[in-house]
Amino acid sequence: VFSLTVGASSNEPNIAQEDRYDKTAKGLPKPLSPGWHANPSAHPMDTLVFTNLTLATFGPLTRALDNANIPPGVRDTWQTACLFGPDTSDWGGQGTGWAKVTFQRTQAASAHARSIYLNQVPLLIDGQRTQPTIRICRDSQGDHSPKIALEPFNEPSKRKFTFIVALTCLFQPEGVLLRSMTYLLRRDSNWIALAELLTSGTGRNLSGLMQKTGFQKSGQLLGGISCFYPGLVANTQQLLAQHEGAIIDINFLRSAPKDHQIPAYLTRFLDSLSVSFRVSRQAQTTAREMASVAAVALWVNHQSISSNLYSGVPDGSEGNVYMVKLLLENRFRSLLRYCAAQQLSSADLEWLLGSIAVEVTAPRNEITERSLIVLLFNGQGPLSLTQVRYLALQVAVMCGLRSDKPEHEELRWCIVVDFD
């Protein structure tokens, strides 16, 4: 069944994936390195991220890339450019290792890497039990840029998706499952620009998330789209405007391509593995935010705001970022007390107020117009996860009511409008 459905659909051609490899984040064709002798100063690079590795060291991976005519390294020094995290899983299936490999984008190396990325030829790695999952590194799409996230719709969906991943990975590598999901989204939900799906965070993969988080907040899948004019960020915004909040049903065993026939005796299995996913926006910025159960991020965006923040701290503490965090925590506690006093018991409310924290991103210990203020909800305690995220949404709405941007105008019609 898996070979005829998930396995077959994962091999279907994906024009969006080709486009994502061939173009930059701005939608322009990627330049090729002309070669060391032709132009020593020109050195276009490409970076691939490998997950689902079952390796203890990076040597077998770099040797495999060398054998595939994709020598990892940086020009002038030819020093190997490979960030690596070893496999820490204690079972014999999928691995939890990862690697980020940079190589020179020569014509030969680019052509071979393209074939491997598009799943046209395998990458043979000594000691690797299954084919690794490969994606394009898009570090140029910064942490502040929105990303398309898919997460199981509710708790039963999370449990079912965890089971589907465990079951499928007995028969197919996890990269096959992700490519099949991409195919279903393009076919059934008209996401024609979707190139790849990946797990959130460097080094994360489906197996690692199952073992560590059980697909809670950090168990989201991120969607990578094709790169075309006017650029990756603008097109991501457009897709989110169309689909954010939508509930999508994915039936994994109804993924057989049209030219594949399913034998009659197997058709009774085809409706047994379906899950509902919610499309959401992910803009995670810090490790602490990633570990929280909910968070609200505010962009400072103007130098005068940092001056106002410093003016509220006690005398003698001007310029102290820690004192600004304490000031903001007290203000957010007052706001949460207003929002939740009628909804929660006194004990639950006090627990909630004690669980929050504020993080301010301050490079070189200085708050700038690029800094972020992040309100963190660090646990759910006696509350349900839905309650905590609802309260985080209330805080976000309250803050958005103060905005004078046209896109935030609709917030003035929300139910919660009486707070001053």
C-alpha positions in Angstrom: 0.0 0.0 0.0 2.7 2.5 1.0 4.7 1.8 -2.2 1.7 2.3 -4.4 0.5 5.5 -2.7 3.0 7.5 -0.6 6.0 6.1 -2.4 4.6 6.7 -5.9 3.4 10.2 -5.2 6.7 11.2 -3.7 8.4 10.7 -7.1 6.0 12.9 -9.0 7.7 15.9 -10.7 7.5 19.1 -8.8 8.1 22.3 -10.9 8.0 24.4 -7.8 10.9 22.4 -6.2 13.0 22.9 -9.4 12.2 26.7 -9.2 13.2 26.8 -5.6 16.6 25.3 -6.3 17.3 27.3 -9.5 16.5 30.8 -8.1 17.4 33.1 -5.3 15.0 34.3 -2.6 14.4 37.3 -4.8 13.3 35.2 -7.7 16.4 35.7 -9.8 18.4 32.9 -11.5 21.2 31.7 -9.2 24.7 32.6 -10.6 27.2 29.9 -11.3 30.9 30.0 -10.3 33.0 30.5 -13.4 35.8 28.4 -12.0 38.9 29.3 -10.0 41.1 30.1 -13.1 38.4 32.2 -14.9 37.6 34.5 -12.0 39.2 33.9 -8.6 37.1 36.6 -6.9 33.7 35.2 -7.8 32.5 32.4 -5.5 28.7 31.8 -5.5 27.9 29.3 -2.9 24.9 27.0 -2.1 23.9 25.3 1.1 21.9 22.1 1.6 20.5 20.9 4.9 20.4 17.2 5.6 18.2 15.7 8.3 17.3 12.1 9.2 21.0 11.2 9.3 22.0 8.0 11.1 25.7 9.0 11.3 28.0 9.6 14.3 30.5 11.7 12.4 30.3 13.9 9.3 33.1 12.1 7.4 30.8 9.6 5.5 28.6 12.5 4.4 31.5 14.6 3.0 33.0 11.6 1.3 29.7 10.8 -0.3 29.4 14.4 -1.6 32.9 14.2 -2.9 32.1 11.0 -4.7 29.0 12.7 -6.2 31.2 15.6 -7.5 29.9 18.1 -4.9 33.0 18.9 -2.9 32.0 20.8 0.3 34.3 23.7 1.0 35.0 27.4 0.8 37.2 28.9 -1.9 40.6 30.3 -1.0 41.0 27.9 1.9 39.2 24.8 0.6 38.3 24.2 4.2 35.3 21.9 4.6 32.2 23.9 5.3 30.0 21.4 7.2 28.0 22.0 10.4 27.0 18.7 11.9 24.9 17.2 14.7 25.3 13.4 15.3 22.4 10.9 15.5 21.2 10.5 19.1 18.3 8.1 18.5 18.2 4.8 20.3 16.2 2.8 17.8 17.0 1.4 14.4 14.6 3.4 12.2 15.0 7.0 11.2 17.9 9.0 12.5 18.0 12.4 14.4 21.4 13.6 13.0 21.6 16.7 10.8 24.2 18.6 8.7 24.3 21.9 6.9 26.8 21.7 4.0 28.0 24.6 1.9 29.6 24.0 -1.6 30.7 26.1 -4.5 28.1 26.5 -7.1 30.1 25.4 -10.1 28.2 24.1 -13.1 29.1 20.4 -12.4 28.5 20.6 -8.6 25.2 22.5 -9.1 23.9 19.9 -11.6 24.7 17.0 -9.4 23.3 18.6 -6.3 20.1 19.5 -8.2 19.6 15.8 -9.2 20.0 14.7 -5.6 17.7 17.5 -4.2 15.0 16.6 -6.8 15.2 12.9 -5.8 16.3 11.9 -9.3 19.5 10.1 -8.1 20.2 8.7 -4.6 23.1 9.9 -2.4 25.0 6.9 -1.3 26.4 7.4 2.3 28.3 4.7 4.2 26.5 3.9 7.4 23.3 5.7 6.5 20.3 3.4 6.9 17.8 5.3 4.8 18.0 8.2 2.3 18.4 11.5 4.2 15.8 14.3 3.9 17.3 17.2 1.9 16.2 20.8 1.7 17.5 24.1 0.5 18.9 26.4 3.2 17.1 29.8 3.1 18.9 31.7 5.9 18.4 34.8 3.8 14.7 34.6 4.8 15.4 36.0 8.2 13.8 35.1 11.6 11.5 38.2 11.3 10.0 37.0 8.0 6.8 35.0 8.2 6.8 31.3 7.3 3.9 29.0 6.3 3.3 26.5 9.1 1.1 23.3 9.1 0.3 21.8 12.4 -2.2 19.1 13.4 -5.6 20.7 14.0 -6.1 19.4 17.6 -4.8 16.9 20.2 -6.3 13.8 18.5 -4.9 14.9 15.2 -1.4 15.3 16.8 -1.6 11.8 18.2 -2.8 10.4 14.9 -0.1 12.2 12.9 2.6 10.9 15.4 1.2 7.3 14.7 1.2 7.9 10.9 4.8 9.1 11.0 5.9 6.1 13.1 4.0 3.6 10.8 5.1 5.1 7.5 8.7 5.3 8.5 8.7 1.5 9.0 8.4 1.2 5.2 9.5 4.5 3.7 12.1 7.2 4.6 10.6 10.3 6.2 11.6 12.4 3.1 9.2 10.3 1.1 6.3 11.1 3.5 7.1 14.9 3.3 7.2 14.8 -0.5 3.9 12.9 -0.6 2.3 15.5 1.6 3.6 18.2 -0.7 2.1 16.4 -3.7 -1.3 16.1 -1.9 -1.3 19.8 -1.0 -0.5 20.8 -4.6 -3.1 18.4 -6.1 -6.0 18.8 -3.6 -5.5 22.3 -2.1 -4.2 24.0 -5.2 -0.9 25.0 -3.5 0.8 25.0 -6.8 3.8 27.0 -5.5 4.7 24.5 -2.7 8.2 23.1 -3.2 8.9 21.3 0.0 7.9 20.6 3.6 10.4 20.6 6.4 10.3 20.4 10.2 10.8 23.6 12.1 14.3 24.4 13.4 17.8 23.4 12.2 18.4 19.7 12.8 14.9 18.8 13.7 13.2 16.0 11.9 10.0 14.0 12.3 11.6 11.3 14.3 13.3 13.7 16.7 10.1 15.6 17.2 8.2 12.5 18.0 10.7 11.4 20.6 11.1 14.9 22.3 7.9 16.9 21.9 5.1 14.7 20.6 4.2 17.4 18.0 3.3 20.2 20.4 4.1 23.7 19.4 7.6 23.0 18.0 6.2 20.1 16.0 5.1 22.3 13.1 5.8 21.6 9.5 7.0 24.5 7.5 6.2 25.0 3.8 8.9 26.1 1.4 7.5 27.7 -1.7 9.0 28.3 -5.2 11.0 31.5 -5.8 9.6 33.8 -8.3 9.1 37.6 -8.7 8.8 39.7 -6.6 10.5 37.3 -4.1 10.1 34.7 -1.4 8.9 37.0 1.4 6.2 38.7 -0.7 4.9 35.4 -2.1 4.8 33.9 1.4 2.7 36.8 2.6 0.3 36.3 -0.3 -0.1 32.6 0.3 -0.8 33.3 4.0 -3.3 35.9 3.1 -5.2 33.3 1.1 -4.9 30.2 3.3 -4.0 31.3 6.9 -6.5 29.7 9.4 -7.7 27.2 6.8 -8.3 23.5 7.9 -6.9 21.1 5.4 -7.7 17.3 5.4 -4.8 15.2 4.2 -5.5 11.5 3.4 -2.1 10.0 3.1 -3.2 6.8 1.3 -5.3 8.6 -1.3 -2.1 9.9 -2.8 -1.7 7.5 -5.7 -1.0 9.3 -9.0 -3.7 9.0 -11.7 -1.6 6.6 -13.8 -1.2 4.2 -10.9 -3.8 1.5 -10.3 -4.5 0.2 -6.8 -5.5 -3.5 -6.6 -9.0 -4.1 -5.4 -8.0 -6.1 -2.4 -6.0 -3.1 -1.1 -8.6 -0.4 -1.5 -10.1 -1.1 1.9 -7.0 0.5 3.5 -7.1 3.8 1.6 -9.2 5.8 4.0 -7.5 4.7 7.2 -4.7 7.4 7.5 -6.1 10.9 7.3 -5.3 13.9 9.5 -6.6 17.5 9.6 -4.0 20.3 9.6 -4.4 24.0 10.3 -2.5 26.5 8.2 -0.8 29.2 10.4 1.9 31.8 10.4 5.2 31.1 12.1 7.7 33.8 12.9 9.7 32.2 15.7 12.8 34.2 16.7 14.4 32.8 19.8 15.1 29.4 21.5 13.1 30.4 24.5 10.1 31.3 22.3 10.4 28.0 20.6 10.3 26.2 23.9 7.2 28.1 25.2 3.6 26.9 24.7 2.5 30.3 23.3 4.2 33.7 22.7 3.4 37.2 21.5 6.1 39.1 19.6 6.1 42.9 19.2 8.6 44.6 16.9 10.0 47.8 18.5 10.3 49.4 15.0 11.1 52.9 16.2 13.9 54.4 18.2 11.6 56.6 20.3 9.9 53.4 21.7 13.2 52.2 23.2 13.6 55.7 24.8 10.2 55.5 26.3 10.9 52.0 27.7 14.1 53.3 29.4 12.2 56.2 30.8 10.0 53.9 32.8 12.7 52.1 34.8 13.9 53.4 38.2 16.5 56.2 38.4 20.0 54.9 37.9 18.9 52.0 35.7 18.7 53.8 32.4 20.2 51.6 29.7 19.7 48.4 31.7 17.8 45.9 29.4 17.1 43.6 32.4 15.1 46.4 34.2 13.2 47.0 31.0 12.2 43.3 30.9 10.9 43.5 34.5 9.0 46.7 33.6 7.3 45.0 30.7 6.6 41.8 32.7 4.7 43.9 35.3 2.7 45.7 32.5 1.8 42.5 30.8 0.7 41.0 34.1 -1.6 43.9 34.6 -3.0 43.4 31.1 -3.5 39.7 31.6 -5.1 40.2 35.0 -7.6 42.5 33.2 -8.2 39.9 30.4 -8.5 36.8 32.5 -9.9 37.8 35.9 -13.4 36.9 34.8 -12.4 33.7 33.2 -10.1 32.0 35.7 -10.2 31.2 39.4 -7.8 33.1 41.7 -5.4 30.2 41.9 -5.3 29.6 38.2 -4.8 33.3 37.5 -1.9 33.6 39.9 -0.3 30.5 38.3 -0.7 32.1 34.9 0.8 35.4 36.0 3.8 33.5 37.5 4.4 31.5 34.3 4.9 34.4 32.0 8.3 36.0 31.1 9.4 38.7 28.8 12.4 38.5 26.5 13.9 41.5 24.6 16.3 40.8 21.8 19.0 43.4 22.3 22.2 42.9 20.3 25.2 44.2 22.2 22.9 44.8 25.1 21.2 47.7 23.3 17.5 48.0 22.4 17.2 49.3 18.8 14.4 49.7 16.3 15.1 46.1 15.1 14.6 44.6 18.6 11.7 42.4 19.5 9.7 42.2 22.7 8.5 38.6 23.2 5.9 37.7 25.9 6.4 34.0 26.7 3.9 31.7 28.2 6.2 29.0 29.7 3.7 26.3 30.5 0.0 25.4 30.8 -0.1 24.1 34.3 -3.8 23.6 35.4 -5.0 25.3 32.2 -5.6 23.7 28.8 -3.3 24.5 25.9 -6.3 26.1 24.1 -6.9 28.4 27.1 -3.3 29.6 27.2 -3.2 30.3 23.5 -6.6 32.1 23.6 -5.2 34.4 26.3 -2.1 35.0 24.2 -4.4 35.9 21.3 -6.3 38.3 23.6 -3.0 40.1 24.5 -2.0 40.3 20.8 -5.4 41.8 19.9 -5.1 44.4 22.8 -1.7 45.4 21.5 -2.9 45.5 17.9 -5.7 47.8 18.8 -3.1 50.5 19.4 -1.7 50.1 15.9 -2.5 52.8 13.3 -1.6 50.5 10.4 -4.4 50.0 7.9 -4.0 46.2 8.0 -4.8 46.2 11.7 -7.9 48.3 11.3 -10.1 45.1 11.5 -9.0 44.5 15.1 -11.2 47.4 16.2 -14.2 45.3 15.4 -13.1 42.5 17.8 -15.2 41.7 20.8 -12.5 42.9 23.2 -12.4 46.7 22.7 -12.9 48.3 26.1 -9.5 48.2 27.6 -7.7 51.6 28.0 
